[in-house]
Every structure is written in C-alpha cells, then in structure tokens.
Amino acid sequence: MKRYTIPGLAVLSLTFAIAWALASKPVHKPTVPPAAPPESTSEDTVAAVGLVEPESEHVALSCPVSGMVTSLYVKAGDRVKKGERLFTVDDRDLNAELQVKRAALSLSEARLQKLEQAPRPEEVPPAEAKVAEAKALLADAELQVRLINSVSDRRAVKEEDVGVPENEHAMLKLAHRIGIDVPRNELVEIDRIKGLPEEAANVGKLALAVQRFDRRADGSRVHMEDFAQVFGLYPDDKYGHRSYANIASVLWAETSQESTYEFFRRVVFSVLIGNADMHLKNWSLLYPDRRTPVLSPAYDMLSTLPYIAGDTLGLSFGASRDIGGITKEQVRRFAETARIPVSPLWRIVTGTTERTVENWKKLDEREAIPTDIRTAIERQILRVAASVGRG
C-alpha cells in the first residue's frame, strides 16, 4: 500500500500545479481594429500598419539644433548613402547669431592690436628716458645759443659768461673728491700773470693754473708720452682712430691692473660730467725711472657738453660714442675689446657714479660756475646716473 502512496501524491501535486498555472494565465479578448487592415495590391508587396525597423537596430534621424524643416531632399522609398543631404533646417537665427559673433571677434582683435601697439610697462621707462634725454639736449642747445649770442667780440667768448676756468677747476676738484689722481690746480686772476699778450685781457678775469707733473722737484724732466704717440698717430688723428678699450689694453699689458681700472674710472667720470673731448692726447704715460710706464694724473677735465650741445665722446666707449649714459652691454663690449676681466667694471661704474653724485651736491667750487653751465652739468650727471641705475 505504502508502495503506491508517495507516487500518487506526487502525481496529484503536479496535476494541481498545472491546473493552477493554467487558471492564473490572463485571458486576452480579441480586439477589433478601428479600420480594416490594408490589403496588398500585388504578390510582391506586403500591406501592414506599424513601425518598420531594420533587422540590426532602430534608426533615429535628428540634427544638433532644433528648428523648422525648410527643405526635404528625399522621398519615401529613396535609397540614401552616407553623408547624403536629407533635409534643411531654418538657419536664419543661427546666421544672425554668427554675424554677431564675428563682429565681436573683430572688435576683440582690434582691441588686442591696439594693446600690442601700445607700450608695455617695461617699455615705458626707456621711452621716458629718451624724452628726458631729448629735453636735456634741447636745454643744452638753448644754452649754447645764449652763450654765442652773449659774445660781443666775435674773436673770443666772454669768460664771465662761459666760465671755462671755473668749470675745469670744479671738475678737477670733483675728480679729486672721488679718488682720481689730479695735479695741483687753482684759479688765479689774469692780471696777476706776467708775460701774457695784451689779447689775454679779452678772455676774462680768471685763469686756471695747473702744476706740471712732467717735472721733478729739482726741475728735471720726466719723460711723458700721450696715447697718440703711443699708437704712432699724428696729433690731427687724435679723434676716432682708436678707442678707450685700445688704451685699456695697452695699460693692462704695460702698466698694471690698478692703472687699467683707474683709467676706466676716469672714462666713467668723463661721461658723467659730459667731457666729450677726452681724445688720445688727453691720456698719457709717465716714465719716472725712464723705463717703466705709469698712468699720468688726470688733466683736461672739463665739462664740454654745455658748450657743444649734442656732442659725442672723443673716442669710442664699448662700440658707442653716446655721452648720454652707460649700460652693462657697453661695458661688456669694452672689456671684450680690451681683453680684460669684465666682472669688476660694473662695480667701478656704480661706485664712481654714486660718489660723483654725492660729492657734486656738496662741492663748494661749483658755485663759481655760471648758473646756466652749472645747471647743464648737474643735468648731465643725473642723466647718466639714471642710465646706470637702469643698468
């Protein structure tokens, strides 16, 4: 009996499950279409209502912008290829916006061009320096005209107006103040000097007396050789045929490092005071023992720029004869041509400049210089000092 009980229960349970599954299946009532389905007109076509999809995937047609379709280039049943134009969307709004953007771009480009043409911040100081230099040159030219117009005797310039002795005396004192070796000098009244021709009275009241440094205490001579002689040039060739770097090269080879740097200091001082007349004959060697050359004391230290507006240096300084300033590049070229170390030179430039500016302010001898010339000298010192400050 038990042998048939368990299989019977299993069959009964399976029957109940099948009946339950059939009973729970929803019953779909037939729907009546609102219209009769289309009928095929031939054996080669299929008539149906619905969505036609490709076998691989659903194809959706769209474009990046929305709008009204204004043109259609295909019709139902056409075969199309990749990239073929299907339709056109109304683009008038987009074209109008494009024109606005193009106008804005043109405006921005114009502003950019204007900004690029305008001076950049780093270009302003050099431009201002050039303006200041032009103003200084104009002032020097106006001073020169006033000096010329003040001459009553065209054979000579009135000394009380020009003040050449006072000028050179003050420049020698200023050079001495900053450590440059200069000979003893003083201003003396011309009428106290005996043996002068009568015409000497036309040049003014004062003369500059400078002690000779090519004489010993006993009156014997010390051999002296200016650099026109050193280079084997005639006196008329004292301008332009050599450079300050050429002089430095000789000093470096024949004298000492100290003499070479002292010479360079004097060149810097000459630029500072506006001495454009330091030609080859205004630099000399002395031979105290008749064999070994040494650099002579400085002489002819006169600020010439107030008398000759726009003048340039007597010799080239770092491939430039501009007397309006000193640059690091100029000093580098000077050292390169002279074949001497460049590293100490800019320190000499800045040190000489600082001491010149400082001592000029408290130099008593400058008060004897006529006002216009004194003003021109101070303007030159400050202009060169400004160029050194910019490097």
C-alpha positions, 0 to 999 in steps of 0.5 A: 500500500505504502508502495503506491502512496508517495507516487500518487501524491506526487502525481496529484501535486503536479496535476494541481500545479498545472491546473493552477498555472493554467487558471492564473494565465490572463485571458486576452479578448480579441480586439477589433481594429478601428479600420480594416487592415490594408490589403496588398495590391500585388504578390510582391508587396506586403500591406501592414500598419506599424513601425518598420525597423531594420533587422540590426537596430532602430534608426533615429534621424535628428540634427544638433539644433532644433528648428523648422524643416525648410527643405526635404531632399528625399522621398519615401522609398529613396535609397540614401548613402552616407553623408547624403543631404536629407533635409534643411533646417531654418538657419536664419537665427543661427546666421544672425547669431554668427554675424554677431559673433564675428563682429565681436571677434573683430572688435576683440582683435582690434582691441588686442592690436591696439594693446600690442601697439601700445607700450608695455610697462617695461617699455615705458621707462626707456621711452621716458628716458629718451624724452628726458634725454631729448629735453636735456639736449634741447636745454643744452642747445638753448644754452649754447645759443645764449652763450654765442649770442652773449659774445660781443667780440666775435674773436673770443667768448666772454669768460664771465659768461662761459666760465671755462676756468671755473668749470675745469677747476670744479671738475678737477676738484670733483675728480679729486673728491672721488679718488682720481689722481689730479695735479695741483690746480687753482684759479688765479686772476689774469692780471696777476700773470706776467708775460701774457699778450695784451689779447689775454685781457679779452678772455676774462678775469680768471685763469686756471693754473695747473702744476706740471707733473712732467717735472721733478722737484729739482726741475728735471724732466720726466719723460711723458708720452700721450696715447697718440704717440703711443699708437704712432698717430699724428696729433690731427688723428687724435679723434676716432682712430682708436678707442678707450678699450685700445688704451685699456689694453695697452695699460693692462699689458704695460702698466698694471691692473690698478692703472687699467681700472683707474683709467676706466674710472676716469672714462666713467667720470668723463661721461658723467660730467659730459667731457666729450673731448677726452681724445688720445692726447688727453691720456698719457704715460709717465716714465719716472725711472725712464723705463717703466710706464705709469698712468699720468694724473688726470688733466683736461677735465672739463665739462664740454657738453654745455658748450657743444650741445649734442656732442659725442665722446672723443673716442669710442666707449664699448662700440658707442660714442653716446655721452648720454649714459652707460649700460652693462652691454657697453661695458661688456663690449669694452672689456671684450675689446680690451681683453680684460676681466669684465666682472669688476667694471660694473662695480667701478661704474656704480661706485664712481657714479654714486660718489660723483653724485654725492660729492657734486651736491656738496662741492663748494667750487661749483658755485663759481660756475655760471648758473646756466653751465652749472645747471647743464652739468648737474643735468648731465650727471643725473642723466647718466646716473639714471642710465646706470641705475637702469643698468 
